Amino acid sequence: MAAKAPVKKNLSAIKKTRQSEKKNERNRTVRSKIKNVIKAVETAARGSNMDESVKALRQAEKVISSASSKGILHKNNASRKISRLTKRVNASKSVTA
């Protein structure tokens, strides 16, 4: 947990602090969800079931793209994550095939 910032004196600073705490809480849940879907794709890609890994990849793409459109991830960062996951799934396809 981050340390609390010192108490602000003017109203606009107080409001900005309040808003940033709310946004941080909202963004934390989305970032956590991104990490979870990435782990799901990686474990599915290590397994032998291709249908499961492709389904996990589609879910991950949806979550990552959504986070990008909300401004939680930069669009290039989101594209890079999706690209790397897709490569990993395709590599596991060629190994099992």
TIMI-2910 file (N, C-alpha, C, CB; in pm, 1 decimal, decimal comma, always signed):
<rs>
+----------+----------+----------+----------+----------+----------+----------+----------+----------+----------+----------+----------+------+
!      n_x !      n_y !      n_z !     ca_x !     ca_y !     ca_z !      c_x !      c_y !      c_z !     cb_x !     cb_y !     cb_z ! resn !
+----------+----------+----------+----------+----------+----------+----------+----------+----------+----------+----------+----------+------+
!    +82,1 !   -117,5 !     +0,0 !     +0,0 !     +0,0 !     +0,0 !    +87,1 !   +124,6 !     +0,0 !    -93,8 !     -0,7 !   +119,3 !  Met !
!    +48,4 !   +221,8 !    -79,0 !   +122,9 !   +346,8 !    -84,2 !    +92,1 !   +431,0 !    +38,3 !    +90,1 !   +424,5 !   -212,3 !  Ala !
!   +188,4 !   +510,8 !    +76,5 !   +168,9 !   +598,0 !   +192,5 !    +72,5 !   +709,4 !   +155,7 !   +304,0 !   +656,7 !   +241,9 !  Ala !
!     -2,7 !   +753,8 !   +252,5 !    -97,9 !   +862,1 !   +229,6 !    -21,6 !   +991,6 !   +204,3 !   -194,6 !   +877,9 !   +350,1 !  Lys !
!    -71,1 !  +1071,5 !   +112,4 !    -10,7 !  +1200,8 !    +83,4 !    -44,9 !  +1297,9 !   +196,0 !    -59,2 !  +1255,5 !    -53,9 !  Ala !
!    +37,1 !  +1398,6 !   +215,2 !     +4,6 !  +1496,7 !   +318,5 !   -126,2 !  +1567,1 !   +287,0 !   +117,3 !  +1599,1 !   +332,8 !  Pro !
!   -193,1 !  +1612,5 !   +388,7 !   -323,5 !  +1676,0 !   +371,4 !   -305,6 !  +1806,6 !   +293,9 !   -391,9 !  +1702,0 !   +509,3 !  Val !
!   -388,0 !  +1823,7 !   +189,7 !   -381,6 !  +1942,6 !   +106,8 !   -464,2 !  +2054,1 !   +170,6 !   -431,6 !  +1912,3 !    -36,2 !  Lys !
!   -431,1 !  +2176,4 !   +133,3 !   -498,0 !  +2289,1 !   +195,4 !   -609,3 !  +2349,2 !   +109,8 !   -397,8 !  +2394,4 !   +227,2 !  Lys !
!   -591,8 !  +2354,0 !    -23,5 !   -697,9 !  +2416,9 !   -101,6 !   -796,8 !  +2314,5 !   -155,5 !   -638,5 !  +2496,3 !   -216,4 !  Asn !
!   -914,4 !  +2360,9 !   -189,3 !  -1024,2 !  +2271,1 !   -225,6 !   -997,2 !  +2193,3 !   -352,9 !  -1151,4 !  +2349,5 !   -241,3 !  Leu !
!   -934,5 !  +2257,1 !   -451,8 !   -909,0 !  +2186,5 !   -577,4 !   -810,1 !  +2072,4 !   -557,4 !   -856,2 !  +2283,5 !   -683,2 !  Ser !
!   -711,7 !  +2091,8 !   -470,9 !   -614,9 !  +1985,8 !   -443,4 !   -680,9 !  +1871,3 !   -367,8 !   -495,8 !  +2040,7 !   -363,2 !  Ala !
!   -770,3 !  +1904,8 !   -277,2 !   -843,3 !  +1802,5 !   -201,8 !   -929,2 !  +1720,1 !   -296,7 !   -931,0 !  +1867,0 !    -91,5 !  Ile !
!   -998,6 !  +1788,5 !   -387,7 !  -1084,2 !  +1719,1 !   -484,0 !  -1000,1 !  +1630,8 !   -577,2 !  -1166,4 !  +1821,2 !   -566,4 !  Lys !
!   -888,1 !  +1682,3 !   -625,1 !   -802,0 !  +1605,4 !   -714,8 !   -749,5 !  +1479,7 !   -646,2 !   -685,0 !  +1691,6 !   -763,3 !  Lys !
!   -714,3 !  +1490,6 !   -518,8 !   -668,5 !  +1374,7 !   -443,0 !   -779,2 !  +1271,5 !   -431,0 !   -620,1 !  +1416,8 !   -304,1 !  Thr !
!   -899,2 !  +1319,2 !   -401,6 !  -1014,1 !  +1230,8 !   -388,3 !  -1041,8 !  +1158,3 !   -520,3 !  -1138,1 !  +1310,3 !   -343,7 !  Arg !
!  -1036,0 !  +1230,5 !   -631,6 !  -1060,3 !  +1170,2 !   -762,6 !   -952,8 !  +1068,1 !   -798,1 !  -1066,9 !  +1278,2 !   -869,9 !  Gln !
!   -826,8 !  +1102,7 !   -769,6 !   -718,8 !  +1011,7 !   -806,9 !   -724,2 !   +883,0 !   -725,4 !   -583,3 !  +1079,8 !   -788,3 !  Ser !
!   -767,9 !   +891,3 !   -600,5 !   -783,1 !   +769,8 !   -519,9 !   -890,8 !   +679,2 !   -577,4 !   -816,9 !   +805,4 !   -374,9 !  Glu !
!  -1002,4 !   +739,4 !   -622,6 !  -1109,6 !   +659,8 !   -683,4 !  -1062,2 !   +593,8 !   -812,8 !  -1232,8 !   +747,8 !   -711,2 !  Lys !
!   -993,7 !   +672,1 !   -897,5 !   -945,4 !   +618,1 !  -1024,0 !   -842,7 !   +508,4 !  -1001,4 !   -885,5 !   +728,7 !  -1109,5 !  Lys !
!   -755,0 !   +528,5 !   -902,0 !   -652,6 !   +429,5 !   -871,6 !   -716,8 !   +297,9 !   -829,4 !   -558,7 !   +481,1 !   -761,4 !  Asn !
!   -820,2 !   +305,2 !   -748,3 !   -889,9 !   +184,2 !   -703,7 !   -954,3 !   +111,8 !   -822,2 !   -997,1 !   +219,5 !   -598,4 !  Glu !
!  -1018,7 !   +188,5 !   -910,5 !  -1082,9 !   +130,2 !  -1027,9 !   -979,8 !    +66,6 !  -1119,5 !  -1162,7 !   +236,3 !  -1103,9 !  Arg !
!   -870,5 !   +138,0 !  -1143,8 !   -766,7 !    +87,5 !  -1233,8 !   -695,8 !    -33,7 !  -1176,1 !   -665,4 !   +196,6 !  -1263,7 !  Asn !
!   -683,3 !    -41,1 !  -1044,8 !   -615,4 !   -154,2 !   -981,3 !   -688,8 !   -284,9 !  -1012,6 !   -606,2 !   -133,0 !   -828,3 !  Arg !
!   -821,1 !   -282,8 !  -1009,9 !   -896,1 !   -405,0 !  -1037,6 !   -877,6 !   -448,0 !  -1183,2 !  -1045,2 !   -384,5 !  -1006,6 !  Thr !
!   -874,0 !   -350,4 !  -1273,6 !   -855,8 !   -383,6 !  -1415,0 !   -715,9 !   -439,1 !  -1439,8 !   -880,1 !   -259,8 !  -1503,1 !  Val !
!   -614,4 !   -376,9 !  -1379,9 !   -476,9 !   -426,8 !  -1397,3 !   -462,4 !   -567,9 !  -1341,6 !   -376,1 !   -332,9 !  -1328,4 !  Arg !
!   -528,9 !   -594,6 !  -1231,8 !   -525,7 !   -728,6 !  -1173,4 !   -591,1 !   -829,9 !  -1267,7 !   -596,7 !   -729,4 !  -1036,1 !  Ser !
!   -702,4 !   -789,5 !  -1327,8 !   -771,7 !   -878,2 !  -1421,2 !   -684,4 !   -907,1 !  -1543,7 !   -906,1 !   -815,9 !  -1464,8 !  Lys !
!   -611,4 !   -806,2 !  -1589,8 !   -521,0 !   -824,3 !  -1703,9 !   -415,2 !   -929,0 !  -1669,8 !   -453,7 !   -689,6 !  -1743,1 !  Ile !
!   -355,4 !   -916,7 !  -1552,6 !   -253,4 !  -1012,5 !  -1511,4 !   -310,2 !  -1153,8 !  -1503,6 !   -194,4 !   -972,3 !  -1376,4 !  Lys !
!   -432,1 !  -1166,2 !  -1453,3 !   -493,3 !  -1298,5 !  -1440,5 !   -520,8 !  -1361,9 !  -1576,4 !   -622,8 !  -1288,8 !  -1361,1 !  Asn !
!   -570,8 !  -1284,9 !  -1673,8 !   -598,7 !  -1344,5 !  -1804,5 !   -469,8 !  -1378,9 !  -1877,5 !   -683,4 !  -1249,6 !  -1889,7 !  Val !
!   -364,5 !  -1300,5 !  -1855,8 !   -235,7 !  -1332,2 !  -1918,2 !   -181,9 !  -1464,1 !  -1862,5 !   -133,5 !  -1217,6 !  -1894,8 !  Ile !
!   -192,3 !  -1481,5 !  -1731,8 !   -148,0 !  -1607,5 !  -1671,0 !   -230,6 !  -1725,2 !  -1722,9 !   -158,0 !  -1599,5 !  -1517,5 !  Lys !
!   -360,7 !  -1702,3 !  -1741,8 !   -447,1 !  -1808,7 !  -1793,2 !   -405,6 !  -1850,2 !  -1933,5 !   -593,2 !  -1763,5 !  -1793,1 !  Ala !
!   -371,4 !  -1754,1 !  -2018,2 !   -327,1 !  -1785,5 !  -2154,8 !   -195,1 !  -1861,9 !  -2150,0 !   -311,6 !  -1655,7 !  -2239,3 !  Val !
!   -103,0 !  -1817,9 !  -2065,9 !    +27,1 !  -1883,9 !  -2059,1 !    +16,0 !  -2027,9 !  -2010,3 !   +120,1 !  -1806,1 !  -1968,3 !  Glu !
!    -68,8 !  -2052,1 !  -1910,2 !    -84,0 !  -2189,3 !  -1861,4 !   -158,0 !  -2275,5 !  -1964,1 !   -159,3 !  -2190,4 !  -1726,7 !  Thr !
!   -254,9 !  -2216,1 !  -2032,6 !   -326,7 !  -2292,1 !  -2135,5 !   -235,4 !  -2324,1 !  -2252,9 !   -449,7 !  -2214,0 !  -2184,5 !  Ala !
!   -145,1 !  -2231,8 !  -2286,6 !    -52,2 !  -2254,8 !  -2398,1 !    +47,3 !  -2365,4 !  -2363,6 !    +23,3 !  -2124,8 !  -2433,7 !  Ala !
!    +82,8 !  -2376,6 !  -2235,0 !   +172,8 !  -2484,5 !  -2192,9 !   +103,4 !  -2620,1 !  -2198,7 !   +224,7 !  -2458,6 !  -2051,1 !  Arg !
!    -28,4 !  -2620,1 !  -2183,1 !   -103,8 !  -2745,1 !  -2187,6 !   -118,0 !  -2795,2 !  -2330,1 !   -241,5 !  -2726,7 !  -2124,8 !  Gly !
!   -187,3 !  -2906,0 !  -2343,7 !   -200,0 !  -2965,8 !  -2476,7 !   -333,1 !  -2932,3 !  -2544,8 !   -185,0 !  -3115,9 !  -2466,7 !  Ser !
!   -425,7 !  -2869,7 !  -2473,6 !   -557,1 !  -2839,4 !  -2528,8 !   -553,9 !  -2705,8 !  -2603,3 !   -663,2 !  -2836,4 !  -2417,1 !  Asn !
!   -557,5 !  -2711,1 !  -2736,4 !   -549,7 !  -2588,9 !  -2817,5 !   -677,4 !  -2506,9 !  -2808,9 !   -521,2 !  -2623,8 !  -2962,9 !  Met !
!   -793,0 !  -2573,2 !  -2800,0 !   -918,7 !  -2499,1 !  -2791,6 !   -921,2 !  -2409,7 !  -2667,8 !  -1037,9 !  -2596,0 !  -2789,2 !  Asp !
!   -871,4 !  -2464,4 !  -2559,2 !   -868,8 !  -2389,3 !  -2433,5 !   -775,5 !  -2268,5 !  -2443,2 !   -825,0 !  -2480,6 !  -2317,8 !  Glu !
!   -659,9 !  -2287,3 !  -2504,5 !   -564,6 !  -2176,1 !  -2514,8 !   -615,8 !  -2067,7 !  -2609,1 !   -428,1 !  -2226,9 !  -2563,1 !  Ser !
!   -682,4 !  -2106,1 !  -2716,2 !   -738,7 !  -2006,5 !  -2809,2 !   -851,7 !  -1929,6 !  -2741,1 !   -790,7 !  -2075,0 !  -2939,1 !  Val !
!   -933,7 !  -1999,7 !  -2665,4 !  -1042,9 !  -1933,6 !  -2592,9 !   -987,5 !  -1836,3 !  -2488,6 !  -1134,0 !  -2038,5 !  -2524,8 !  Lys !
!   -882,3 !  -1877,3 !  -2419,8 !   -819,1 !  -1789,7 !  -2320,2 !   -756,8 !  -1667,9 !  -2388,4 !   -711,6 !  -1867,0 !  -2239,7 !  Ala !
!   -699,3 !  -1688,2 !  -2506,2 !   -639,9 !  -1577,6 !  -2581,3 !   -746,3 !  -1476,2 !  -2621,8 !   -566,9 !  -1630,2 !  -2705,8 !  Leu !
!   -859,4 !  -1523,1 !  -2669,5 !   -968,1 !  -1431,6 !  -2709,4 !  -1016,4 !  -1350,1 !  -2590,0 !  -1086,3 !  -1510,7 !  -2770,8 !  Arg !
!  -1028,6 !  -1415,5 !  -2475,1 !  -1070,9 !  -1346,2 !  -2352,8 !   -967,1 !  -1240,5 !  -2313,3 !  -1091,7 !  -1447,6 !  -2236,7 !  Gln !
!   -839,4 !  -1276,2 !  -2323,9 !   -732,8 !  -1182,7 !  -2288,8 !   -733,0 !  -1062,1 !  -2382,6 !   -596,3 !  -1253,1 !  -2293,1 !  Ala !
!   -751,6 !  -1086,3 !  -2511,3 !   -757,7 !   -975,9 !  -2607,2 !   -870,4 !   -879,2 !  -2571,2 !   -777,4 !  -1029,8 !  -2750,4 !  Glu !
!   -982,4 !   -934,5 !  -2533,6 !  -1097,9 !   -851,5 !  -2498,4 !  -1067,4 !   -764,8 !  -2375,9 !  -1221,4 !   -939,9 !  -2471,7 !  Lys !
!  -1010,5 !   -825,1 !  -2272,4 !   -981,2 !   -752,2 !  -2148,7 !   -873,3 !   -646,4 !  -2171,7 !   -936,8 !   -849,6 !  -2038,3 !  Val !
!   -768,5 !   -682,4 !  -2245,6 !   -658,4 !   -588,7 !  -2269,3 !   -703,5 !   -472,4 !  -2357,7 !   -539,3 !   -661,4 !  -2334,0 !  Ile !
!   -780,8 !   -500,6 !  -2460,3 !   -830,7 !   -394,0 !  -2547,5 !   -923,8 !   -300,0 !  -2472,1 !   -903,3 !   -453,5 !  -2668,2 !  Ser !
!  -1003,2 !   -357,6 !  -2384,6 !  -1093,3 !   -276,1 !  -2303,5 !  -1014,4 !   -182,6 !  -2212,2 !  -1186,3 !   -365,6 !  -2220,1 !  Ser !
!   -909,7 !   -234,0 !  -2151,3 !   -825,8 !   -151,1 !  -2063,9 !   -757,8 !    -41,3 !  -2144,7 !   -719,9 !   -237,5 !  -1991,3 !  Ala !
!   -719,4 !    -72,0 !  -2266,2 !   -656,3 !    +27,6 !  -2352,2 !   -754,2 !   +138,2 !  -2388,2 !   -602,1 !    -38,0 !  -2479,0 !  Ser !
!   -876,0 !   +101,5 !  -2420,0 !   -974,7 !   +203,1 !  -2457,7 !  -1015,4 !   +289,7 !  -2339,1 !  -1098,0 !   +136,7 !  -2517,5 !  Ser !
!  -1002,7 !   +236,2 !  -2217,0 !  -1034,4 !   +314,1 !  -2097,4 !   -918,0 !   +401,6 !  -2054,4 !  -1073,8 !   +222,0 !  -1983,8 !  Lys !
!   -802,2 !   +384,5 !  -2118,4 !   -687,0 !   +466,3 !  -2085,3 !   -601,8 !   +410,4 !  -1972,8 !   -732,1 !   +602,0 !  -2049,0 !  Gly !
!   -627,1 !   +287,4 !  -1933,2 !   -549,3 !   +226,0 !  -1825,7 !   -415,8 !   +176,9 !  -1879,5 !   -627,4 !   +109,6 !  -1761,1 !  Ile !
!   -417,3 !   +126,0 !  -2002,0 !   -294,4 !    +87,0 !  -2071,6 !   -278,7 !   +175,0 !  -2194,8 !   -296,7 !    -64,7 !  -2111,1 !  Leu !
!   -155,2 !   +203,0 !  -2230,8 !   -129,2 !   +272,9 !  -2355,9 !   -159,3 !   +177,2 !  -2470,5 !    +18,5 !   +325,0 !  -2362,9 !  His !
!   -203,3 !   +231,0 !  -2584,7 !   -244,3 !   +143,9 !  -2695,7 !   -129,9 !    +57,6 !  -2746,6 !   -299,5 !   +227,3 !  -2809,8 !  Lys !
!     -7,7 !   +110,7 !  -2747,0 !   +106,7 !    +30,6 !  -2792,9 !   +139,5 !    -80,2 !  -2692,8 !   +230,3 !   +120,5 !  -2814,5 !  Asn !
!   +125,3 !    -49,6 !  -2564,9 !   +148,9 !   -149,1 !  -2460,7 !    +47,9 !   -263,1 !  -2475,7 !   +139,0 !    -84,8 !  -2319,0 !  Asn !
!    -78,2 !   -228,1 !  -2498,1 !   -182,4 !   -329,6 !  -2515,2 !   -154,9 !   -415,0 !  -2638,9 !   -321,1 !   -263,2 !  -2526,1 !  Ala !
!   -117,5 !   -350,5 !  -2749,0 !    -87,7 !   -424,3 !  -2871,6 !    +29,2 !   -519,4 !  -2851,5 !    -57,4 !   -327,8 !  -2985,8 !  Ser !
!   +130,8 !   -472,9 !  -2779,1 !   +247,6 !   -557,0 !  -2753,7 !   +210,2 !   -679,3 !  -2670,8 !   +356,8 !   -476,7 !  -2682,3 !  Arg !
!   +128,5 !   -659,9 !  -2567,8 !    +85,4 !   -772,7 !  -2484,3 !     +6,8 !   -874,7 !  -2566,8 !     -0,5 !   -722,6 !  -2366,3 !  Lys !
!    -86,4 !   -825,7 !  -2648,0 !   -168,5 !   -915,7 !  -2730,6 !    -80,4 !   -990,4 !  -2830,5 !   -279,2 !   -836,2 !  -2805,6 !  Ile !
!    +13,9 !   -919,0 !  -2890,9 !   +102,5 !   -980,4 !  -2988,9 !   +185,9 !  -1091,9 !  -2926,6 !   +193,8 !   -875,1 !  -3050,6 !  Ser !
!   +241,1 !  -1064,4 !  -2809,8 !   +325,7 !  -1165,2 !  -2744,3 !   +244,8 !  -1287,4 !  -2703,4 !   +394,9 !  -1105,4 !  -2621,5 !  Arg !
!   +122,7 !  -1265,1 !  -2657,0 !    +38,0 !  -1378,8 !  -2619,4 !     +1,2 !  -1461,5 !  -2743,0 !    -90,2 !  -1329,7 !  -2547,6 !  Leu !
!    -30,1 !  -1393,2 !  -2852,4 !    -65,3 !  -1462,5 !  -2976,2 !    +52,4 !  -1546,1 !  -3026,4 !   -108,8 !  -1361,4 !  -3084,2 !  Thr !
!   +172,0 !  -1488,4 !  -3020,2 !   +292,1 !  -1563,1 !  -3059,9 !   +309,2 !  -1688,8 !  -2976,1 !   +416,8 !  -1474,9 !  -3047,3 !  Lys !
!   +287,7 !  -1673,6 !  -2845,6 !   +304,6 !  -1786,8 !  -2754,0 !   +205,2 !  -1898,5 !  -2785,9 !   +287,4 !  -1740,9 !  -2608,2 !  Arg !
!    +79,0 !  -1860,7 !  -2812,8 !    -23,1 !  -1960,6 !  -2845,0 !     +9,0 !  -2028,1 !  -2978,3 !   -163,4 !  -1895,4 !  -2850,3 !  Val !
!    +51,0 !  -1948,5 !  -3077,7 !    +84,2 !  -2005,6 !  -3208,5 !   +206,0 !  -2097,0 !  -3200,7 !   +109,4 !  -1894,2 !  -3309,8 !  Asn !
!   +301,4 !  -2063,1 !  -3116,7 !   +419,6 !  -2147,8 !  -3099,2 !   +379,6 !  -2280,7 !  -3036,4 !   +525,9 !  -2076,7 !  -3011,8 !  Ala !
!   +286,9 !  -2277,1 !  -2942,5 !   +243,7 !  -2402,3 !  -2880,4 !   +160,7 !  -2485,1 !  -2977,4 !   +163,2 !  -2374,1 !  -2753,0 !  Ser !
!    +93,7 !  -2418,6 !  -3073,4 !    +19,2 !  -2490,8 !  -3177,1 !   +114,6 !  -2571,8 !  -3262,5 !    -61,7 !  -2393,3 !  -3265,2 !  Lys !
!   +226,3 !  -2509,8 !  -3302,7 !   +319,6 !  -2579,3 !  -3391,3 !   +392,4 !  -2692,8 !  -3318,1 !   +421,5 !  -2480,1 !  -3449,0 !  Ser !
!   +409,5 !  -2679,3 !  -3187,3 !   +475,0 !  -2785,6 !  -3109,4 !   +382,8 !  -2905,9 !  -3098,9 !   +513,8 !  -2735,2 !  -2967,8 !  Val !
!   +253,8 !  -2881,2 !  -3073,1 !   +159,9 !  -2993,2 !  -3056,5 !   +120,2 !  -3054,0 !  -3188,6 !    +36,0 !  -2947,8 !  -2982,8 !  Thr !
!   +128,0 !  -2978,8 !  -3297,9 !    +85,7 !  -3029,2 !  -3428,5 !   +186,6 !  -3121,6 !  -3489,9 !    +59,3 !  -2915,9 !  -3521,9 !  Ala !
+----------+----------+----------+----------+----------+----------+----------+----------+----------+----------+----------+----------+------+
</rs>
